[in-house]
């Protein structure tokens, strides 16, 4: 049996980012909300978001609100589909384990 886990999602920090974005009604969050949830440093979070952005799983929007810079991270349709496929594969692995192979 073959299990295909998307290496772009599988890393812990990227998985947390994807899952947290995936459960949001609007599929988007501010950089600061993601930082608080993941407990990553700003630099590490930026790198992980950039990795996800490069493969098209998230979109990053930067803008000003009340003269303050804001960064918003949005889960793309491609990212949502990739996350759902990743989670299906994890479920297959768990079933395989529970059934003893």
N, C-alpha and C positions, 0 to 999 in steps of 0.2 A: 504494500500500500504506500502511496506517495503522498506526502504532506508538503504543501507549498506555502510557506509563510513569507509574506512580503518583507524583504530586508529593510525597505524604507520605513516600515511601520514597526517592525519587531523590536527595535531598540527601545528600552524602557521609557525614556523621556519623550520620544516621538509617539509611542503608543499612548501615553498619558495625554498628550496634547490632542491627538486624534479622537480619543474616546471622550474627552471633556468637551471638545467642539461638537462631536456627534450627538451628545445628549442635550445640547442647547436648542431651544425652539427655533432660533434664527440662524443656527449653525455658525455663529460668530461670537467672538469675545475680544475684549481689550487685551493688549499685551500684559498690562498689570494684573488683570484677572487670571490670565494663564500663569503668570509668574507666581502669584499667590497660591494657586492650586498645585502647581508642579513642584514648588519649593526650589526651583532652579535659579541660578544667578542670572542676571540680565544677559551677560555674555553667552552663557551656555544655552539659554532659551532662544536667543537670537540665532545661534548656529543651528539649533534643531529646527526652528521655524524655516530658516533658509533652506535646509535640506528638504523639508517637505514642500516648500514653494518650488524648488528646482524640478521636482517630479510632477508638479501640478496638483498636489493634494490640498494645498491651501493657497489662498490669495492674501496678500498683505496690503492694507490701505493705510496710508499716512495722511493726516489732515490736521487742521487746527480747529480747536473748539474753545471759544472764549479766550483766544490768543494763546492757548496752550497746545503744544504738539500732542497728538494722539496717534496711537497705532492700533489697528484693528486686524484681527486674524480671522479669516473666513474659510470654512471647510467647503471645498469645491465639490461639484457633482462627481468628478473623477475620484476625489478623496473619499467621499461618502461611499461610493461603490467599492473602492479598495479596502476601506475599513470593514464593510460588511463581508466581503470575501475573506479577509483576514480572520474575522471572528468565526465564520463558518468553518474555516480550516482548523482553528483552535478547538472548536466543538468536535470535529472529526477526531482529532488527536485524543481528546478526553474520552470520547466513546470507545476508541480503540483501546485505551488504557483500562477503562472500566470493564470491557469485555475480555480482557486478558489477551489481546492481540487478535 
